[in-house]
Amino acid sequence: MTNRLNKFGKELGELLEFQNISINDYADRIGTTSKNLIDIIDGRVSLSFNMICNISFISDIPVSYITNTEENFKLDNNIDKYLKENSLTIRQYINKYNYKELESLYGLVYNNEQNDYSIARSILKYLRIIDPKTITKEDNYIFYKSRNDKPELLALWLERCYRIVQKQKINEYNKDNIVLLVEYIRNQAKNNIFNKEKLIKEFNNKGIFLAIEPDLKGSKIRGAFRVLNSKPAIYITTKHKRIADIYFALLHELAHCKSDYNRAKKGSLVSYMNENEYSDIELKADNNALNWMVPNKEYKSIIDNNNYQYEIMSFLVYRLALDKRINYNSSIYQKNNVIIDDET
């Protein structure tokens, strides 16, 4: 692999040569030895902040330019090491992040779109990490691994949601509020109402961060639950865009809030669409969510009597289709589990 940036030392050496300044003279001016200055120019030593300030003062080069050049060099080294270890090109690496869609969907601005390394650095900066391998570390923040798991896309979506909820003001959390939120969701679904902003406000009032954000193409993420400094946070996508599907995802994460609060203090619990290998905690959250949608006793009675009627029809047909008692393309399903506008 070849780095796209050199350490600042090389630029400094070129500057001294251009201005006909000797190593000894410049070393005296910035308060160091000739040997140390040569090591700086050859990139063998890192610049201390004090040395950066001295160079800036003497040469009228902004401190920010020197530090950025040094930091970009370090980032490029980390990127190159990762590429080598994973047999990737830089273009293959940035493609893992769907970087073009990322720009339009999440508003990420690239400093230099013609330079793949610059794009990679912009992505890492957005993720607030300095080493690419951080997002693929085992048990970093993903408790539930999936065959559909694309850690780069997951990391971007989690960061996007985190940035969204950081702007929210929430009340104190009380676990008893979960019952109130379940009832609120049921009332909204009963009237076929999905209002993103009102949902967020209701969850914030009950002490829970909530982000409802689209994910990047190719991802199978359905939602996530985490705890941010003792405050619960729920993130969901709007994959299938039908009201019961969205509320099921929300109730699933709310079930995690009820049962897995302490576990989520250590990392995000992530759920995926159409997953065949569920963990026990995912199955438990699914079952809790389904029971909240249509209580198990009532659902059993409906099945036993073959009477497909319920006060929240979208929830009923969702369970029936999930159990393969009706088809997803059937009229009863299409009519009652309506498509929502996730921008409202």
C-alpha positions in Angstrom: 0.0 0.0 0.0 1.2 3.6 -0.6 0.3 6.5 1.6 -1.4 9.4 -0.1 0.1 11.9 2.4 3.6 12.5 3.7 4.3 13.7 7.2 4.7 17.4 7.7 8.5 16.9 8.0 8.9 16.4 4.3 7.2 19.7 3.6 9.3 21.4 6.2 12.5 20.1 4.5 11.3 21.3 1.1 10.5 24.7 2.6 14.0 25.1 4.2 15.6 24.1 0.9 13.5 26.6 -1.1 14.3 29.4 1.4 18.0 28.4 1.6 17.9 28.0 5.3 20.4 25.7 6.9 19.5 22.8 9.2 21.7 24.2 12.0 20.2 27.7 11.7 16.6 26.5 11.7 17.2 24.1 14.5 18.6 26.9 16.7 15.5 29.0 15.8 13.0 26.4 16.9 14.9 25.3 20.0 16.0 21.8 19.0 19.1 20.0 17.8 20.2 19.5 14.2 19.9 15.8 14.6 16.3 16.1 15.9 15.3 18.4 13.0 16.8 15.9 10.5 14.7 13.2 12.2 11.6 15.4 11.9 12.3 16.1 8.2 12.8 12.4 7.5 9.6 11.4 9.4 11.4 9.4 12.0 10.0 11.3 15.0 6.6 12.7 15.8 6.1 16.4 16.4 5.3 17.5 19.9 2.7 20.2 20.3 5.4 22.6 21.6 7.5 21.9 18.6 4.5 22.5 16.3 4.0 25.9 17.9 7.7 26.8 17.5 7.7 25.9 13.8 4.4 27.8 13.3 5.8 30.9 15.1 9.1 30.9 13.1 7.7 29.9 9.7 4.3 31.5 9.9 2.6 28.2 9.1 -0.8 27.8 10.9 -0.7 25.3 13.8 -3.9 23.7 12.4 -2.2 23.0 9.1 0.7 21.2 10.7 -1.4 19.2 13.1 -3.9 18.2 10.4 -1.1 17.1 8.1 0.4 14.9 10.9 -3.0 13.5 11.9 -3.9 12.7 8.3 -0.6 10.9 7.9 -1.4 8.7 11.0 -4.9 8.0 9.7 -3.6 7.0 6.3 -1.1 4.6 8.0 -4.0 3.0 10.0 -6.0 2.7 6.8 -3.1 1.2 4.9 -2.5 -1.4 7.7 -6.2 -2.4 7.7 -6.3 -2.7 3.9 -3.2 -4.9 3.9 -4.5 -7.1 6.6 -7.9 -7.5 4.8 -6.6 -7.7 1.2 -8.6 -4.7 0.2 -7.9 -1.7 -2.1 -8.8 1.8 -0.8 -11.7 1.9 -3.3 -13.1 -1.4 -2.1 -12.9 -0.1 1.4 -14.8 3.1 0.9 -17.4 1.2 -1.2 -18.2 -0.9 1.9 -19.6 2.3 3.4 -21.8 3.1 0.3 -20.0 6.4 0.5 -22.0 8.0 -2.4 -25.3 7.3 -0.7 -23.9 8.3 2.6 -23.2 11.8 1.2 -26.8 12.3 0.0 -28.6 10.4 2.8 -26.7 11.5 5.9 -25.2 14.8 4.6 -21.6 13.8 5.0 -19.3 16.3 3.3 -16.0 15.1 1.8 -13.1 17.4 1.7 -11.7 16.0 -1.5 -14.0 13.7 -3.5 -11.2 12.9 -6.0 -9.0 11.3 -3.3 -10.2 8.0 -1.9 -8.0 8.3 1.2 -9.6 11.7 1.9 -13.0 10.1 1.6 -12.0 7.3 4.0 -10.7 9.9 6.5 -14.0 11.8 6.3 -15.9 8.6 7.0 -13.7 7.7 10.0 -14.1 11.3 11.3 -17.9 11.0 11.0 -17.7 7.7 13.0 -15.4 9.3 15.5 -12.8 6.6 15.2 -9.1 6.7 14.3 -8.6 3.0 13.4 -10.8 1.2 10.8 -10.6 -2.1 12.7 -12.4 -0.6 15.7 -15.8 -1.2 14.2 -15.2 -4.9 13.5 -13.8 -5.7 17.0 -15.6 -8.6 18.6 -18.1 -7.4 21.2 -17.3 -3.8 20.4 -20.9 -2.7 20.4 -22.7 -5.4 18.6 -24.1 -8.1 20.9 -26.1 -10.0 18.3 -24.2 -11.0 15.1 -26.0 -11.8 12.0 -25.3 -13.4 8.6 -26.8 -10.1 7.2 -24.4 -8.0 9.3 -22.4 -5.4 7.4 -20.5 -3.7 10.2 -19.6 -0.7 8.2 -23.2 0.1 7.4 -24.3 -0.7 10.9 -21.7 1.6 12.4 -22.8 4.5 10.1 -26.5 4.0 11.0 -25.8 3.8 14.8 -23.7 7.0 14.5 -26.4 8.7 12.6 -29.0 7.8 15.2 -26.6 8.8 18.0 -26.2 12.2 16.5 -29.9 12.6 16.1 -30.8 11.8 19.7 -28.0 14.0 21.1 -30.2 16.9 20.1 -33.2 15.6 22.1 -34.2 16.7 25.5 -35.7 14.0 27.6 -37.4 13.6 31.0 -36.3 11.3 33.7 -36.7 7.6 32.8 -39.0 5.4 34.8 -39.4 1.8 33.8 -43.2 2.0 34.6 -43.4 4.4 31.6 -43.0 1.4 29.3 -46.6 0.3 29.9 -47.8 3.9 29.1 -45.8 3.8 25.8 -47.2 0.5 24.8 -50.7 1.8 25.3 -49.8 4.9 23.3 -48.5 2.8 20.4 -51.6 0.6 20.5 -53.9 3.7 20.4 -52.0 5.1 17.4 -52.1 1.8 15.6 -55.8 1.4 16.3 -56.4 4.5 14.3 -53.8 3.7 11.7 -51.7 6.7 12.8 -48.0 6.9 12.4 -46.5 10.3 13.2 -42.7 10.3 13.6 -42.4 13.6 15.4 -45.2 12.8 17.8 -43.7 9.4 18.6 -40.3 10.9 19.3 -41.9 13.6 21.5 -43.9 11.0 23.5 -40.8 8.8 24.0 -38.7 11.8 25.1 -41.4 12.8 27.6 -41.3 9.3 29.0 -37.5 9.5 29.4 -36.3 7.5 26.3 -34.3 8.8 23.3 -35.9 7.8 20.0 -34.4 7.9 16.5 -36.4 6.7 13.4 -33.8 6.9 10.6 -33.4 5.2 7.2 -30.4 3.0 6.9 -28.1 2.5 3.9 -28.8 0.3 0.9 -27.8 -3.3 1.5 -28.3 -3.2 5.2 -30.7 -5.5 7.0 -30.9 -3.5 10.2 -34.4 -3.3 11.9 -33.5 -1.6 15.1 -31.2 -1.2 18.1 -31.4 -0.6 21.8 -28.7 1.0 23.9 -28.2 2.9 27.1 -26.5 6.3 26.8 -25.2 7.5 30.2 -28.0 5.7 32.1 -30.6 6.9 29.6 -32.3 4.4 27.3 -32.2 5.0 23.6 -34.2 3.2 20.9 -33.2 3.4 17.2 -35.4 1.9 14.4 -35.5 1.9 10.6 -38.6 2.0 8.4 -37.8 -1.0 6.3 -41.1 -2.3 5.0 -43.0 1.0 5.4 -46.2 -0.7 6.8 -47.6 0.5 10.0 -47.6 -2.8 11.9 -44.0 -3.6 10.8 -42.8 -0.2 12.1 -44.6 -0.6 15.4 -43.4 -4.1 15.8 -39.8 -2.9 15.4 -40.5 -0.2 18.0 -42.2 -2.6 20.5 -39.3 -5.1 20.0 -36.8 -2.5 21.1 -39.1 -1.4 23.9 -39.1 -5.0 25.1 -35.3 -4.8 25.3 -35.7 -1.7 27.3 -37.8 -3.6 29.8 -35.7 -6.8 30.0 -32.1 -5.9 28.9 -31.4 -2.5 30.3 -28.3 -3.5 32.2 -27.0 -5.6 29.3 -27.3 -2.6 26.9 -25.1 -0.5 29.2 -22.2 -2.4 27.7 -23.2 -2.1 24.0 -25.9 -1.9 21.5 -28.4 -4.8 21.0 -29.0 -4.9 17.3 -31.9 -6.7 15.5 -32.1 -7.5 11.8 -34.8 -8.2 9.3 -35.6 -11.8 8.3 -33.1 -13.3 10.6 -33.1 -17.1 10.9 -30.7 -17.5 13.7 -32.2 -15.6 16.6 -30.5 -15.3 19.9 -32.5 -16.0 23.1 -32.8 -12.3 23.9 -34.0 -11.5 20.4 -36.7 -14.2 20.6 -37.8 -13.0 24.0 -38.1 -9.4 22.7 -40.0 -10.6 19.7 -42.5 -12.6 21.8 -43.0 -9.6 24.2 -43.7 -7.3 21.2 -46.1 -9.8 19.7 -47.9 -10.2 23.0 -48.2 -6.4 23.3 -49.7 -6.2 19.8 -52.3 -9.0 20.3 -52.2 -10.6 23.8 -51.5 -14.3 23.4 -54.7 -15.4 25.0 -56.8 -13.3 22.7 -54.7 -14.4 19.8 -55.3 -18.1 20.6 -59.0 -17.5 20.9 -59.0 -15.8 17.5 -57.2 -18.7 15.9 -59.3 -21.3 17.7 -62.6 -19.7 16.6 -61.2 -18.8 13.1 -62.6 -15.3 13.6 -60.1 -12.9 12.3 -61.3 -9.8 14.0 -59.6 -7.6 16.5 -59.6 -4.0 17.7 -56.2 -3.3 16.1 -56.5 -5.1 12.8 -53.0 -4.1 11.5 -51.5 -5.9 14.5 -53.6 -9.0 14.0 -52.9 -9.5 10.4 -49.2 -8.9 11.1 -49.2 -11.9 13.6 -51.3 -14.0 11.2 -48.9 -13.4 8.3 -45.9 -14.0 10.5 -47.5 -17.4 11.5 -48.3 -18.1 7.8 -52.0 -18.3 8.5 -52.5 -15.6 5.8 -50.4 -14.5 2.9 -48.6 -11.2 2.9 -50.1 -10.4 -0.5 -53.6 -11.3 0.7 -56.3 -8.6 0.6 -56.9 -8.8 4.3 -53.2 -8.1 5.0 -52.8 -5.4 2.3 -56.0 -3.6 3.4 -55.3 -3.6 7.1 -51.5 -3.2 7.4 -51.3 0.0 5.5 -48.2 1.7 4.0 -47.1 4.7 6.0 -45.4 7.9 5.1 -42.2 7.8 7.2 -41.6 11.5 6.7 -44.7 12.5 8.7 
